[in-house]
Amino acid sequence: MTFIVIFIVSSLVVLYWSAEQTDEIFTKSIIYNVENIAHINFKDYDSVELSASDLYKADALKKVVQGEQYRAAWSAKIKVPIVYLDTLRGGMTIIKKGGGKQTHSLELLGNDGISYTLRSVNKDVNPLIPDFLKTLNLENIVVDGISSQHPYAAILVSELADKVDVLHTSPQLVFVPKQKTLGKFNEAYGNRLFLLEYESKSKVNYTHLNDIIEITDTDNLQKLKLQLRDTLHVDTKALVRSRLFDLLIGDWDRHAKQWAWAVKKEVNGYKAVPIAGDRDNAFFDVDGVIPKILSNKYVVKELRPFEHDIDFMAGLVYPFDVYFLKKTSEKIFIEEAEDLQTLLTDQLLQESLLVWPKNIRDLDGTEIIDKIKDRRDNLKSYAKEFYSIIQKKETIVSPLKGSEDLDLSKEFLSCFECK
């Protein structure tokens, strides 16, 4: 009994020590070679040297308890182009503030008619911190969890997706200084690092596909299905390919709100082609005592780490998959897996890394590419398992995330192709 008490007390002491190394919840990027940011005219420069955040620096003890993850990448210096919204791609107008629980974002409309978004690289997890952790002064456990996300994952994923014909939102790293166009958003959004990418809804086609009548999100696609009925179908081959690509890059967060759809006019109707967005959790790295506990399949089953193999496929199958893919044949899963295996050669994977700065490649490139290679080599068996789990799942009885306000019949609620 004495040993158990000593162990519990010691564990609590270590936990508090690791969690209290910083009491900050959120920071902006660290800008270098600038003595006074308030007085610099960024229009005199075309780029800025910065690091995404120093919030995740840690000593040896904290790394043991809360993991190493991508701390070095968050602190590493990189060069990023400076942009002004009044001239960016012909000029942009701010439509509204957006964002989820972690990401600060602004929705923009370009003079080209295309809808864009600025998504913050730095995350604000304050809305996610439970009250009991705040009471115990352990907020940093949640804050530090962001170190599992690679700050520049979306850039590499975008390059890989282009190589295998997976539609995506084309994120680009940009630094947005304070400027007149930001108006009331200057304080919150000025002098920050963002991903500039396409929005999930756009009246103007931003894909390479022809005959696109609109780009929309999942809940609006469901509304469109109610209107067009049997003349609108999802491109299931493209969706299977995208979902298998998610497995390759270890992106475990793929609920319905993470997708846009390019609706294409065809001879006999319409086809909705999926567009993958929000790559915050690609290459999700988990080590350290606390992250390992949380990512255990019996604790948070969806929180799947990016390892050399996939050891719990059930945690990666979403209601989204059951809703859209339950009627898809196993043959399509196998064919798409084989095609991805053929396309993603060792040479292509290595060349794709060149989109990252050299110091970021040196930190994380080899490990990430090696894991993708191992997953690629096993992708056919993963595809069969993914398909099998979808088939074993009961049809869903609750709306997809983001579709809670839709008035759907019981039949259409359970399956996109049911009615």
Salt bridges, closest charged atoms under 4 A:
GLU68 OE1 - LYS63 NZ 3.48
ASP124 OD2 - HIS104 NE2 3.25
ASP144 OD1 - LYS62 NZ 3.57
ASP144 OD2 - ARG71 NH2 2.57
GLU159 OE2 - LYS163 NZ 3.50
ASP162 OD1 - HIS168 NE2 2.71
ASP165 OD1 - HIS208 NE2 3.72
GLU187 OE2 - LYS178 NZ 3.00
ASP246 OD2 - ARG243 NH1 2.73
ASP246 OD2 - ARG254 NE 3.46
ASP246 OD1 - ARG279 NH1 2.76
ASP251 OD2 - ARG254 NH1 3.46
ASP251 OD2 - ARG279 NH1 2.82
ASP253 OD1 - HIS255 NE2 3.87
GLU266 OE2 - LYS271 NZ 3.95
ASP278 OD1 - ARG119 NH2 3.25
ASP280 OD2 - ARG119 NH2 3.11
ASP280 OD2 - LYS123 NZ 3.19
GLU307 OE2 - LYS292 NZ 3.80
ASP311 OD1 - ARG304 NH2 3.88
ASP321 OD1 - ARG243 NE 2.60
GLU335 OE2 - LYS331 NZ 3.82
GLU336 OE1 - ARG241 NE 2.72
GLU338 OE2 - LYS380 NZ 2.94
ASP339 OD2 - ARG241 NH2 2.13
ASP346 OD1 - ARG376 NH1 2.71
ASP362 OD2 - LYS358 NZ 2.71
ASP364 OD2 - HIS150 NE2 2.87
GLU367 OE2 - LYS371 NZ 3.09
ASP374 OD2 - HIS308 ND1 2.71
ASP377 OD1 - ARG376 NE 3.03
GLU417 OE1 - LYS225 NZ 3.44
GLU417 OE1 - HIS233 ND1 2.92
